[in-house]
Amino acid sequence: MAIDRAALAGFLRLRRDSLQPEDVGLGRGQRRRTEGLRREEVAALSHMSADYYARLERGDGPLPSAQMLASIAQGLHLTIDERDHLFRLAGHQPPERGGASEHVSPGMLRILDRLHDTPAEIVTELGETLRQTPLGVALTGDTASIRGPERSLGYRWFSDPRTRALYAEEEHDFLSRLWVSGLREVSARRGSGSRAAGFVEALLPRSAEFRELWDRHEVGLRPRATKHFVHAELGPLELTCQSLLDPEQSHALLVYTAVPGSESQEKLRLLSALSPRTLSS
């Protein structure tokens, strides 16, 4: 497939002009005159330089990589069909859809962008964090920036013992069973060549605990609504987890809240002082 520079530039401009700052979690500002987003705003949302993005819109930029295109698709809050169109215009085969996809739907991103005062994250069916709010980072760490199998919380649970320190010790046995049960279901659903199956192959020789639980063939376990975290600075937090599912992409938006008037709610207020001042999308 060959790149269509003119069509690519036109598509990027039109999509940028169609978005308003509040659509992507940005403040409008009193002196704003630009219709739609500025180029530098899209570049920041897409985690690239403003010059690089501007050259793509002018039609004289370098051939963008698949990774760059995926970042632009998320920065512009493209639908899955629009993402695939973007890839084809740039001369790339679109990534696969479904459980292996990391492209978050625009609707789920819009919800996440509005959760400024709440810990929240978007995860895949394998427990890989794709996006976090600043308070989500303050609660669990910057897990969205991890790459490779370790991006999955379930994988880290058995490969890196430090992962467990974030959760109350009395929950560890259940969480171990939960991750193995979930991985067994996903690997059976996705098949022998899937990433889920690859996780199983990697963990079996690495963790005796994983092997013992895998041999139980336990399925059907579901996460408990109440989570017991142990924050390094704030100590124990008891939070309720509400989830919103995107069945097409097999993603879940997890939102953590505390009972009003509880000690954990006060700790969430303190958590805001620790949150990074970064874009959540």
Secondary structure as a PSIPRED ss2 file (coil, helix, strand):
# PSIPRED VFORMAT (PSIPRED V4.0)

   1 M C   1.000  0.000  0.000
   2 A C   1.000  0.000  0.000
   3 I C   1.000  0.000  0.000
   4 D C   1.000  0.000  0.000
   5 R H   0.000  1.000  0.000
   6 A H   0.000  1.000  0.000
   7 A H   0.000  1.000  0.000
   8 L H   0.000  1.000  0.000
   9 A H   0.000  1.000  0.000
  10 G H   0.000  1.000  0.000
  11 F H   0.000  1.000  0.000
  12 L H   0.000  1.000  0.000
  13 R H   0.000  1.000  0.000
  14 L H   0.000  1.000  0.000
  15 R H   0.000  1.000  0.000
  16 R H   0.000  1.000  0.000
  17 D H   0.000  1.000  0.000
  18 S H   0.000  1.000  0.000
  19 L C   1.000  0.000  0.000
  20 Q C   1.000  0.000  0.000
  21 P H   0.000  1.000  0.000
  22 E H   0.000  1.000  0.000
  23 D H   0.000  1.000  0.000
  24 V H   0.000  1.000  0.000
  25 G C   1.000  0.000  0.000
  26 L C   1.000  0.000  0.000
  27 G C   1.000  0.000  0.000
  28 R C   1.000  0.000  0.000
  29 G C   1.000  0.000  0.000
  30 Q C   1.000  0.000  0.000
  31 R C   1.000  0.000  0.000
  32 R C   1.000  0.000  0.000
  33 R C   1.000  0.000  0.000
  34 T C   1.000  0.000  0.000
  35 E C   1.000  0.000  0.000
  36 G C   1.000  0.000  0.000
  37 L C   1.000  0.000  0.000
  38 R C   1.000  0.000  0.000
  39 R H   0.000  1.000  0.000
  40 E H   0.000  1.000  0.000
  41 E H   0.000  1.000  0.000
  42 V H   0.000  1.000  0.000
  43 A H   0.000  1.000  0.000
  44 A H   0.000  1.000  0.000
  45 L H   0.000  1.000  0.000
  46 S C   1.000  0.000  0.000
  47 H C   1.000  0.000  0.000
  48 M C   1.000  0.000  0.000
  49 S C   1.000  0.000  0.000
  50 A H   0.000  1.000  0.000
  51 D H   0.000  1.000  0.000
  52 Y H   0.000  1.000  0.000
  53 Y H   0.000  1.000  0.000
  54 A H   0.000  1.000  0.000
  55 R H   0.000  1.000  0.000
  56 L H   0.000  1.000  0.000
  57 E H   0.000  1.000  0.000
  58 R H   0.000  1.000  0.000
  59 G C   1.000  0.000  0.000
  60 D C   1.000  0.000  0.000
  61 G C   1.000  0.000  0.000
  62 P C   1.000  0.000  0.000
  63 L C   1.000  0.000  0.000
  64 P C   1.000  0.000  0.000
  65 S C   1.000  0.000  0.000
  66 A H   0.000  1.000  0.000
  67 Q H   0.000  1.000  0.000
  68 M H   0.000  1.000  0.000
  69 L H   0.000  1.000  0.000
  70 A H   0.000  1.000  0.000
  71 S H   0.000  1.000  0.000
  72 I H   0.000  1.000  0.000
  73 A H   0.000  1.000  0.000
  74 Q H   0.000  1.000  0.000
  75 G H   0.000  1.000  0.000
  76 L C   1.000  0.000  0.000
  77 H C   1.000  0.000  0.000
  78 L C   1.000  0.000  0.000
  79 T C   1.000  0.000  0.000
  80 I H   0.000  1.000  0.000
  81 D H   0.000  1.000  0.000
  82 E H   0.000  1.000  0.000
  83 R H   0.000  1.000  0.000
  84 D H   0.000  1.000  0.000
  85 H H   0.000  1.000  0.000
  86 L H   0.000  1.000  0.000
  87 F H   0.000  1.000  0.000
  88 R H   0.000  1.000  0.000
  89 L H   0.000  1.000  0.000
  90 A C   1.000  0.000  0.000
  91 G C   1.000  0.000  0.000
  92 H C   1.000  0.000  0.000
  93 Q C   1.000  0.000  0.000
  94 P C   1.000  0.000  0.000
  95 P C   1.000  0.000  0.000
  96 E C   1.000  0.000  0.000
  97 R C   1.000  0.000  0.000
  98 G H   0.000  1.000  0.000
  99 G H   0.000  1.000  0.000
 100 A H   0.000  1.000  0.000
 101 S C   1.000  0.000  0.000
 102 E C   1.000  0.000  0.000
 103 H C   1.000  0.000  0.000
 104 V C   1.000  0.000  0.000
 105 S C   1.000  0.000  0.000
 106 P H   0.000  1.000  0.000
 107 G H   0.000  1.000  0.000
 108 M H   0.000  1.000  0.000
 109 L H   0.000  1.000  0.000
 110 R H   0.000  1.000  0.000
 111 I H   0.000  1.000  0.000
 112 L H   0.000  1.000  0.000
 113 D H   0.000  1.000  0.000
 114 R C   1.000  0.000  0.000
 115 L C   1.000  0.000  0.000
 116 H C   1.000  0.000  0.000
 117 D C   1.000  0.000  0.000
 118 T C   1.000  0.000  0.000
 119 P C   1.000  0.000  0.000
 120 A E   0.000  0.000  1.000
 121 E E   0.000  0.000  1.000
 122 I E   0.000  0.000  1.000
 123 V E   0.000  0.000  1.000
 124 T C   1.000  0.000  0.000
 125 E C   1.000  0.000  0.000
 126 L C   1.000  0.000  0.000
 127 G C   1.000  0.000  0.000
 128 E E   0.000  0.000  1.000
 129 T E   0.000  0.000  1.000
 130 L E   0.000  0.000  1.000
 131 R E   0.000  0.000  1.000
 132 Q E   0.000  0.000  1.000
 133 T C   1.000  0.000  0.000
 134 P H   0.000  1.000  0.000
 135 L H   0.000  1.000  0.000
 136 G H   0.000  1.000  0.000
 137 V H   0.000  1.000  0.000
 138 A H   0.000  1.000  0.000
 139 L H   0.000  1.000  0.000
 140 T H   0.000  1.000  0.000
 141 G C   1.000  0.000  0.000
 142 D C   1.000  0.000  0.000
 143 T H   0.000  1.000  0.000
 144 A H   0.000  1.000  0.000
 145 S H   0.000  1.000  0.000
 146 I C   1.000  0.000  0.000
 147 R C   1.000  0.000  0.000
 148 G C   1.000  0.000  0.000
 149 P H   0.000  1.000  0.000
 150 E H   0.000  1.000  0.000
 151 R H   0.000  1.000  0.000
 152 S E   0.000  0.000  1.000
 153 L H   0.000  1.000  0.000
 154 G H   0.000  1.000  0.000
 155 Y H   0.000  1.000  0.000
 156 R H   0.000  1.000  0.000
 157 W H   0.000  1.000  0.000
 158 F H   0.000  1.000  0.000
 159 S H   0.000  1.000  0.000
 160 D C   1.000  0.000  0.000
 161 P H   0.000  1.000  0.000
 162 R H   0.000  1.000  0.000
 163 T H   0.000  1.000  0.000
 164 R H   0.000  1.000  0.000
 165 A H   0.000  1.000  0.000
 166 L H   0.000  1.000  0.000
 167 Y E   0.000  0.000  1.000
 168 A C   1.000  0.000  0.000
 169 E H   0.000  1.000  0.000
 170 E H   0.000  1.000  0.000
 171 E H   0.000  1.000  0.000
 172 H H   0.000  1.000  0.000
 173 D H   0.000  1.000  0.000
 174 F H   0.000  1.000  0.000
 175 L H   0.000  1.000  0.000
 176 S H   0.000  1.000  0.000
 177 R H   0.000  1.000  0.000
 178 L H   0.000  1.000  0.000
 179 W H   0.000  1.000  0.000
 180 V H   0.000  1.000  0.000
 181 S H   0.000  1.000  0.000
 182 G H   0.000  1.000  0.000
 183 L H   0.000  1.000  0.000
 184 R H   0.000  1.000  0.000
 185 E H   0.000  1.000  0.000
 186 V H   0.000  1.000  0.000
 187 S H   0.000  1.000  0.000
 188 A H   0.000  1.000  0.000
 189 R H   0.000  1.000  0.000
 190 R H   0.000  1.000  0.000
 191 G C   1.000  0.000  0.000
 192 S C   1.000  0.000  0.000
 193 G C   1.000  0.000  0.000
 194 S C   1.000  0.000  0.000
 195 R H   0.000  1.000  0.000
 196 A H   0.000  1.000  0.000
 197 A H   0.000  1.000  0.000
 198 G H   0.000  1.000  0.000
 199 F H   0.000  1.000  0.000
 200 V H   0.000  1.000  0.000
 201 E H   0.000  1.000  0.000
 202 A H   0.000  1.000  0.000
 203 L H   0.000  1.000  0.000
 204 L C   1.000  0.000  0.000
 205 P C   1.000  0.000  0.000
 206 R C   1.000  0.000  0.000
 207 S C   1.000  0.000  0.000
 208 A H   0.000  1.000  0.000
 209 E H   0.000  1.000  0.000
 210 F H   0.000  1.000  0.000
 211 R H   0.000  1.000  0.000
 212 E H   0.000  1.000  0.000
 213 L H   0.000  1.000  0.000
 214 W H   0.000  1.000  0.000
 215 D C   1.000  0.000  0.000
 216 R C   1.000  0.000  0.000
 217 H C   1.000  0.000  0.000
 218 E C   1.000  0.000  0.000
 219 V C   1.000  0.000  0.000
 220 G C   1.000  0.000  0.000
 221 L C   1.000  0.000  0.000
 222 R C   1.000  0.000  0.000
 223 P C   1.000  0.000  0.000
 224 R C   1.000  0.000  0.000
 225 A C   1.000  0.000  0.000
 226 T E   0.000  0.000  1.000
 227 K E   0.000  0.000  1.000
 228 H E   0.000  0.000  1.000
 229 F E   0.000  0.000  1.000
 230 V E   0.000  0.000  1.000
 231 H E   0.000  0.000  1.000
 232 A C   1.000  0.000  0.000
 233 E C   1.000  0.000  0.000
 234 L C   1.000  0.000  0.000
 235 G E   0.000  0.000  1.000
 236 P E   0.000  0.000  1.000
 237 L E   0.000  0.000  1.000
 238 E E   0.000  0.000  1.000
 239 L E   0.000  0.000  1.000
 240 T E   0.000  0.000  1.000
 241 C E   0.000  0.000  1.000
 242 Q E   0.000  0.000  1.000
 243 S E   0.000  0.000  1.000
 244 L E   0.000  0.000  1.000
 245 L E   0.000  0.000  1.000
 246 D E   0.000  0.000  1.000
 247 P C   1.000  0.000  0.000
 248 E C   1.000  0.000  0.000
 249 Q C   1.000  0.000  0.000
 250 S C   1.000  0.000  0.000
 251 H E   0.000  0.000  1.000
 252 A E   0.000  0.000  1.000
 253 L E   0.000  0.000  1.000
 254 L E   0.000  0.000  1.000
 255 V E   0.000  0.000  1.000
 256 Y E   0.000  0.000  1.000
 257 T E   0.000  0.000  1.000
 258 A C   1.000  0.000  0.000
 259 V C   1.000  0.000  0.000
 260 P C   1.000  0.000  0.000
 261 G C   1.000  0.000  0.000
 262 S C   1.000  0.000  0.000
 263 E H   0.000  1.000  0.000
 264 S H   0.000  1.000  0.000
 265 Q H   0.000  1.000  0.000
 266 E H   0.000  1.000  0.000
 267 K H   0.000  1.000  0.000
 268 L H   0.000  1.000  0.000
 269 R H   0.000  1.000  0.000
 270 L H   0.000  1.000  0.000
 271 L H   0.000  1.000  0.000
 272 S H   0.000  1.000  0.000
 273 A H   0.000  1.000  0.000
 274 L H   0.000  1.000  0.000
 275 S C   1.000  0.000  0.000
 276 P C   1.000  0.000  0.000
 277 R C   1.000  0.000  0.000
 278 T C   1.000  0.000  0.000
 279 L C   1.000  0.000  0.000
 280 S C   1.000  0.000  0.000
 281 S C   1.000  0.000  0.000
